Amino acid sequence: MEIIIDNNKIQSFENKKVRSIWDAEKEEWFFSVVDVVAVLTDSPNPQVYWRVLKKRLSDEGNETVTNCNGLKMQASDGKMRFTDVATNEQLFRLIQSIPSPKAEPFKLWLAKKGGEVALKARKDLERKTGKKAISSLDAKTGIQNLKIRR
């Protein structure tokens, strides 16, 4: 998997750090799974929590865990280390396996990040074409379509 890193930054949810990387080619965020586990569980050792959860989900045949890739992100000691990462979609699935009262607020936070991606894509399209883009929701499929105004 080739990642074109356009933006490697720390985002915040309820004043807790969530490391993320923007893949400019795929136009999506990758978030550190361990950081998400830390936010949702308040576990003193989120790495162990994630390792146990990952093993349990993998034993159950959960494909989301299989599809979590490792990317280098800056660790708390300042060094770049591999950590499991997941996209918005993958995180929505993983969150269902973590009992937490913070799950719903975190899902809203993730959805907002997805909305920011859509807005950026629309603005890029408008800048490239020099025309305004309008969006409509396809009622049949629920898929958002972008059209160029003539």
Phi, psi and omega in degrees: 000123179261123179250125174262107184276114178259331186207116179242108186213168176258126177254171186228136172231119182049046178063020175246141184284137174230107180290142182213156176226134177267125175263104185294327181291315180272349181054055176208156178272146168243129183247145176293121181295320180299321179294321178295317177301318179299317180295316186281330188254341188055027180293140176292340179222080183296335178296317179291317178304312181296318181300315180293315179297316180299317179296314180298314181294321179296317178298330178280353180086018181292117183285338179301317180295319180299326184272358176287123181264161175258131176229155177281129177224156181288124179275174182297338178273004177090350181274153177275120182228150177291137174217150177292137178232158179216152175279174176307309183301315179296321180294322177303320179289318181295321182301329179298339182266359182245107178292116183201136175291347180272357185300311182295313177300325180291321177299320177297319178299315178297318179300321178297320178298320177296321177296323178295324178295315179298318179297317179298317179298318180296315180296322177297317178299314180297320180293318181291322184268340183074013181233154178287141176253139175242152180240148176219149179266124178288112185297330183286315185255342184076014181265136179281131179246135175256133179232147178268128175289141181266000000 
